[in-house]
Amino acid sequence: MWSLGVMMAEVLALGSPKAFSQISRKTTRLALERELRGVHPKARAVAYRLRAMLELCIVPPNTQVAPLLTWDCTETALMEVFKERDPLSVGFESVWTLRLLRKLLSWDPSERPTAGRALEHAFFRDSENAGGWMCVGDANERQYEWKSDCAAACVGTCA
């Protein structure tokens, strides 16, 4: 599922098979190169990939890393980051794409959806029904990310 997330990011927005080796800030890259001078090239490549993942807010859970980030990891900020990194300056079509991508790229494998669960994500809805899953006739119009969560919460049907 991790690999699917990587391919999804590369194909849908980043347009590069080197999506996770790009560091957006030139000064950061230069500082990293200075710090890693003399380090084996393979280890240096891993350090660049880790930094690129951090810039996309892919961080290990239960660590002290997240508070050290000096950038915003909100959905709005990440949508903008993907748009900036997209060679066509388009980014993701909807926030549902970003939400699925973040689930697929969860650092902890147990937090990633299975293939079956991923297929019931709001991202895979047809364009006519773009948006999250909703209970038919529900007055509060709450949108669910996963069809099964909608089905569990609804008295009627989900659409």
N, C-alpha and C positions, 0 to 999 in steps of 0.2 A: 504494500500500500504506500510505503514511503517512496518507492520508485515511481509509482503512478503520480504522486504529488509532485515529484521533481519534473517528470515529463510534462505534467499539466502546466506547471509554471513556465517551463522552457517554451512550450508550444503556444500557449494562450496569451502570454504577455511578454516574456523576456526575449523571445526570438533568438535564443542562443543556447547551444549545448554547454556553454560555460557560465550559465546563469549564476551558479553558486561559487564562482571564483572572481566575480566582479565586485570590487569595492568602490562605492560611489564617490567617496571623498578622496581627492588626489593627495591631500595632506596626510590623511590616515594611511594611505597606501605607502607613502614615502616614509612615514614614521615606522610602519611595520617592517619595511625593507631595512631600515636602519637597525631596528631591534633584532631582526633575524639574520643579520649579516653573519656569514660563517656557518649558518645552520644548513643542514642537508636540504637540497631542493625539494625532496618529497615532503619533508616536515614543514618546509616553508609553504608548500602548496596546501597542505592541510590547514595551516594557520590562516591562510587567505580564505579558504572555504568556510572555516568557522566564523571568521569576521563577517563574511558576506551573509551567512545565515543569521548572525546577530542583527545585521542591518535590516533583515526581513522579519525580525522579531521571532525567530526560531531559536528558543532558548531552552536549556535543560531545566526540567521541573525541580522544585525543592532545592534551588541553589541561590546563591547571593548574586547571580549575574543580572537578573532583570532590573534591580534597583540601580545598577551601575550604568545602564543604557542612558545616553544623553539625548535620545530621540524618542519621538512619540510612537507608540505601538497600537494606537487606536485603529479601528477599521478605516476611518476617513484618511488617516495618515498613510496607512499601508496601501490603500487604493491609489493614492497619489504617488507613492514610491514605485509601484508597479507601472503606473502610467509614465513616469519619468524614465524608467528603465526600458520600456517598450520602444523598440526602434520606430514603430509607427505612431508613438505617443497616444495610444488608445487605452492600454491597460485592460482591466477586466470589464466585461459587459455589465455585471451586477455584483452586488455585495455577496450574493449567494455563492459566486465563484470563489471569492476570497475565503468565505467561511469554510467551504469544502476543502480548499487547499490547505488552510490552517489545520484542519482536522487530520488530513492525510500526512501533513508534515509535523505532526506532534512528535516531540522528542521521544516520549515514552511510547513504545509500540502498543502497549495495552490501551492507550487512549485513541489509537487510530481506529477508524471504522473498518469492519470487514468489507469485502467486496459487495456482498448482498446489502449491507446497511448503506454503503456509499451510494448504491444505485437508487435508494429511496430518498436521497437528498434533494432538496428544492432546486439545486443546480440542474438536475436532469429533467425538470418539468418542461413541457413544450413552451415555445415562446408566447403562445396565446394566453397561457396561464402563468406567466412569469411572476415570480414572487414565492413566498413560502406557502406551505400547506395550510388550509383554513377549514374550519368546521362549517359546513353548509348551514346557513341560518343562524350562525352565532353572531350576536349583536356586538360583541367586543372586537371582532375581526382580528383576533390574535393569529399571528403567522408562526407556523412551526417549521423548523429546519428539516425534520425527518418525518416522513409519512407515517411511520409506526407510532411516533409520539403524538401526532395529530389524531390518529385512529384511537389511541388509548384515552385521549382527553375528550373526544367527541361522543355525543349521544347518537348523532346521525352519521353522515358520511363526510369524508374529507375530499376537498377539491382544491 
